[in-house]
Amino acid sequence: MSTESGLSCDGVRITSYKQESTIMIASSSINHYLFIGLLVIILVSTYLFIAYNQKKTKPLNQLKNTNDMIILWDLHEVVFQRSIIDWTKEIITFNGKWQAIKKTSWPMYKLFFKYFLYVLGIQKGDISSEELIVLAKQQGNDELVRLAVTVGSRYTPITETVDIIKDLHSHGYKQHVGSNIGRTIYNHFSNLYPEIFTYFNHVTLVEPEQNKPLIKKPNPLFFKNYLDKNNLSPKQVIFIDDKQHNVDAARHVGMIAIRFTTPEQLRQNLGELDILAKR
């Protein structure tokens, strides 16, 4: 009987061991499948995250869709060029210059001199012609307003740049203006060259508001306000300007920016970005 009892006890032990082994194997299988499932979830989540960010910040070679890209142009010394000789002639031949001078205050002289140095490239920072006009209007100097508008519009088109604008238009690219000139001069200026300005779908200018400072380049708010107003991602915009500090400010907010030196260089840069074919 003791033998049978011993066999019986061994049988129980063997059965118990098999059950424990089965439970361990089953538990191991569950853990294995849980691990695989968790790994799949991580991989899928990672893929979706990467896909979402690629869609949100498209690389430039995916932005060749003309519906995505915007070319944002500065005007002066990029699309149009000044002539100091022409400016001098305008001032000398301007009929109301003496009346304008008589009514000009000392703060007005200082601002005008600062603006003149900026235009000549001696003074750093951007000064808007609209600042001169606003101050002249406040002082009732209508002749100075008229002179500022006349001289501020005395620019001539850079033919090769205009050719680039036309080429971009023919490829379906939308083109905007981002300039520090004000509405007063822009309205007069665009009437002088209506054909060129028909290529621009949107204009961002310096708009004075009462008791508020003017927001102008290179203030990053100039670019941020532009992006918000047009519901654009910075990477959708290629900004073109002749001043490095404006280019740096645009890049700071995430835009693609090109410093303009010559139309040939600009076409080369646009070709490198695969926007226009190189010549």
Secondary structure, 3 states (H helix, E strand, C coil): CHHHHHHHHHHHHHHHHHHHHHHHHHHHHHHHHHHHHHHHHHHHHHHHHHHHHHHHCCCHHHCCCCCCCEEEECCECCCEEECHHHHHHHHHHCCCHHHHHHCCCHHHHHHHHHHHHHHCCCCCCCCCHHHHHHHHHHCCCHHHHHHHHHHHCCEEECHHHHHHHHHHHHCCCEEEEEEEEEHHHHHHHHHHCHHHHCCCCEEEEECCECCECCCCCCCHHHHHHHHHHHCCCHHHEEEEECCHHHHHHHHHCCCEEEECCCHHHHHHHHHHCCCCCCC
